[in-house]
Amino acid sequence: MNEFIESVETFLASPFIDPWGYVFSVVFATLLVRFFARGFFDRIARQLEKTQNLYDDALLEAARRPIGWAIWVLGLLLAAEIAFTEDSELGEFIDGARYIAIIFLVAWFANRFINFVEAHVSDPEYSDRPVDQTTARAVGKLLRASVIITAILMMLQNLGFSISGVLAFGGIGGIAIGFAARDLLANFFGAIMIYWDRPFAVGDWVRSPDREIEGTVEDIGWRLTIIRTFDQRPLYVPNAVFASLSVENPSRMRNRRIYEIVGLRYDDFDALPAVVADIRTMLKEHPAIDLERTLMVNVLQFGESTIDIMIYTFTKTTVWTEFHEIKEEILIKIGNIIAAHGAEIAFPTQTIHLPSAEPGDVSS
């Protein structure tokens, strides 16, 4: 680029050449290049729509705007350098601005590429084995931080700052910040452990028996995890809390359990075997019951006023709403089975036995 500029400056030094005409030509050429670049990207986009490749789409989406801005910035800087060829200080400034602009545009492209991949790497349309969204976010944050830090260091070096001095100051400052921000660092490492162990992911329903924490995970940041409670309140939990907290993740359960105790009257003792057998048969034939899990229908005990039947089984679905619909259907069927055998579901009762009066007793 510098050799090209020097040749242009030599050519423009001729007294027969009007520099402003060349400035206009460069600006007009920049406009044409930008126009043809837009058409080129539109044509590539139409071709890529025929395939479903994540990284092709990411490259196209990431390159569109940075390349468009690169054409304008580099073209206008070239025009400015041609217009002010006699001003050496301004020429040095334009060289530095060009270098910084290139670094910024490359970093912008890299961040857009990372953002697109992070947003779509969990999409099953792009892959048969989509990446976990939590892992994608963690890797994306680390890559973005690396790109930004590298770009800033390169810009500082171009501006005349000593990179070794900046790094040394960062090391000393990091020690000071470490003592002053222990909680912040604890939350940071807590986030790393969440990303590493993955006890839950974005979208999971979690709850803690130790504290009043229950809801859906919306975001796992470097300092906080955002959980949306079931009454739609946002709950901000510092990541360090999860290092000493028991967390349940119902979203990863294999089945949901139906565990009910149904009591019959003692007057229905004769119908008890048939009721138990029919309930067991109904559960085995029900399409929503997982027969690979434990299924038990047994007489549990003789209670104070009921003969208790234990019903213990698992549904195939883990979806909360579907589970309750299935449970409702099963309970209604159990009630119909009991009624079909002429029995009744018992409710708490007491029987009082009064001694019969003997002949000759006179009531007072």
Secondary structure as GFF3:
##gff-version 3
##sequence-region A 1 364
A	DSSP	alpha_helix	2	12	.	.	.	ID=ss1
A	DSSP	alpha_helix	19	48	.	.	.	ID=ss2
A	DSSP	alpha_helix	54	83	.	.	.	ID=ss3
A	DSSP	alpha_helix	88	120	.	.	.	ID=ss4
A	DSSP	alpha_helix	133	158	.	.	.	ID=ss5
A	DSSP	alpha_helix	163	180	.	.	.	ID=ss6
A	DSSP	alpha_helix	182	197	.	.	.	ID=ss7
A	DSSP	beta_strand	205	208	.	.	.	ID=ss8
A	DSSP	beta_strand	213	220	.	.	.	ID=ss9
A	DSSP	beta_strand	224	228	.	.	.	ID=ss10
A	DSSP	beta_strand	234	238	.	.	.	ID=ss11
A	DSSP	three_ten_helix	239	244	.	.	.	ID=ss12
A	DSSP	three_ten_helix	250	252	.	.	.	ID=ss13
A	DSSP	beta_strand	256	264	.	.	.	ID=ss14
A	DSSP	three_ten_helix	266	271	.	.	.	ID=ss15
A	DSSP	alpha_helix	272	285	.	.	.	ID=ss16
A	DSSP	beta_strand	296	302	.	.	.	ID=ss17
A	DSSP	beta_strand	307	315	.	.	.	ID=ss18
A	DSSP	alpha_helix	320	340	.	.	.	ID=ss19
###
